[in-house]
Amino acid sequence: MPTQVTIEIDEMGRVILAPELLSALRLSPGTALVSELKEGRIVLEPLPEDPELIEKDGLLVVRPRITGNIANWVQQDRDDRITSLIREFR
């Protein structure tokens, strides 16, 4: 995927990120982003979610909230591993 992608702002002021960008960043529809203006640039970062504190077998356990599509993460990891192995054996 190219590191620079041109996107447009629609009539309602919305920005739609390219599917390749969403996949590379492991973002999915509904992911909350924080926008910040830094040195004349717009910076978008996923909103960190507070982990969930649960009791399990009498102990307090921290369970992080998973954002995004796990199936996509697994597939991306597999694809990366296959690509790495192919390069290794060439």
N, C-alpha and C positions, 0 to 999 in steps of 0.2 A: 504494500500500500504506500502511495506517496505520502511524504511527511507534510505536504501542504495541499489543502483541498479548498477550492473556492466555493463558498456558500452564499446564499442571498437571504435578505430579510424580506418577509412577505408583507402584504398590505396591513396586516394586524400587528406587525412588529416581531413576529416569531422567526426563529432561526431553526432550520431543520438540519441536523447533522447527518452526514453521509453514512449509509449502513456499514461501510468498511471501517469508518472511524469508530462507530459504536461497537463493532465487533472487536477491533483492536484494543479498545479501552475497556472491554467487557462491561459495557453499559447496556441496559435494557429499558424498554418503555416504562415510564413510571419512576425511574431513578431520579431522585431529587438532586439538583446541582446548586452550588453556591456560585454566584457571579461576583466578580470583583474587578474594579478598574485599577490597573497598575501601569504607571508610566505610559498612559495613552492606549493601553491594550485591555481587551476584555479577557479575563481569565475565568474559566469554568472548572470547578472541581466537584466531585461527588460529595454530597453532604454526609459527613460521618454520622452514623447512627450509634446511639448508646447501646452497649451490649445489654442483654437481658440477664438478670440475676435470678436464678431458680434454686430450689432446694432439691437435692438428689441424695437419697440415702442418708439424710440427716446433715448433709454438708451443703454449704452455699457454693454454687457453681456458676461461673460466668459463661453464658452462651451467646456468642456474637450473632447479630442479625445478618443474614446473608442477603445481599442485594444483587440483583442480576439473575441471569439464567445459568444455572449450574451446568446444564447439558452443553451449552455453548462453551463454557470454560473448559469442560472435559474434552470436548472435540478440538478446541484450539490447542490445548496441551498435547493431545495426541498428534495433531498435525505438526506442531513444532518439533516433537520428538522424532517423528518419521522424517521430517526434513533434515534434522540433525544427523540421523543415522545414514541417510542417503549421502549427505556431504562427506561423512566420515569414511564411507566405503567406496568413494569414487577414486 
